Amino acid sequence: MIYRKIAIILTVPVLAAVVALTMNRASSELPVWSPSGGQQAAEAGARQADSVLILVNKRLPLSADHEPGDLVVPDIPFTFEGDHEKKHLRRPAARAAESLFAAAKKEGIELFGVSGYRSYKTQNWLWKYNVKKKGESAASRYNAFPGMSEHQTGLALDVTSKSAEYSLTVRFGNTEEGIWLANNAHRFGFIVRYPQGKESITGYAYEPWHIRYVGVEAARTIHDRKLTLEEWADSAVPAGNFEFFPFNLF
């Protein structure tokens, strides 16, 4: 009995030390962007839920209960009438979107919002719908599994134009409006989140309509250096690693 008690006393702190070591090692292995390209602590905001720099992708999901506390409706034209969840954006993204759309209009470019914030519940429904319609493989190129969508952050906005028939299509990238957006979004803190030829890094096919608010400083760097948010954050996921999460859970 005495030996058993001694074993228990020794085992508990040993286990605690192993758990702590494992957690410290895991956190130290999370790559975060820094100007030198090294791995530093999370000042860059890559995993802070309330940061405009939060990185969300197929490897770094949000929790099911994540909902921004500063959602507002930006004063921009949408492709639909009435109130809806997807009209909302986080406050800084909403104000930036208003400036972006106003600047575009001054230059004769008319843009329309299609979809902003999307809850985990809505994304879950959308994912199941697209898998049923397109199949899992095709759906995963353009549609996110619940928790893995940037729309849940309230910082992403899908944009279209009359010339693109108010739809979300790759053709938008070749329209006057799409070209203007790609060349000017960074001035207002937005980036084209899923650029052409970067699918192996972002995990998603080219989406010229999907812009993401990251703030003017980061957006300018990402645009000028032709980076993705993953590359900027020094957290690029190698090609072929995007099946980490199971998609056929329903």
C-alpha positions, 0 to 999 in steps of 0.5 A: 500500500505504501509503495502504491501511494508513493507511485501515485504521488510520483506519477501525478507531477510527472504526468503534469510535466509531460502535459505542460511540455507537450502544450508548450511544444505545440504552441511553439510550433505554430508559425506566426508572421513577423517582418523577418519571416521568423516564428514569434509569439502571436502579436501578429494576431494570426489566431486571436479571435477578435483580431482583423488578422485572424487566419481561418482555413481548413487547418485553422477552424473557428469554434461553432459558437464564434460570433463577432460582437460588433456586427453592423450592416454597411451602407453599400448596395446589395444584390437583395433587399431586406434584412439578412444575416449575410448583410452584416460585417464587423464594424471596421470591415463595414466602414472600410467597405463603405469607403471602398464602394464609394471610391469605386462609384466615383470612378464609374465602377458599380459594385454590389455586396452578395454575402458578408457574415455567415454563422456556423449554423448557416455554413453547415447548411450551405456545406451540406447543400453543396456536397449534395449538389456537387459532390464532396470533392468539387464542393471543397474547392469553393465551399468551406466546411462549417467552422472553416469559413472566413465569413464566420469572422465577419471580415469577408465579403463576396462582391459582384457586378451587373456585368457578372450578372450579379453572380459569384463567378470566375468571369468577374475577375475579367470584368472592369469591376473585378479588375478595379477591385483587384487593383484597389481593394488593398487601399481600403484594407481588403485583399482578394483572399483566394488568388489565382494559382494559389489553391495549394496554399489557400486550399480554395480555388480562385475566387475574384469576388471574395475579399477579406479585411485585414487592415490597410498596412497588411493589405498593402504588403500582401498586395504588393508582394503578391502573397496570400494571407497564409504566406503573409502569416508564415503559416502556409499549409503544404499541398495535399494537407487539406483533408485533415478534417473529415468532411463526411460527418453527416 
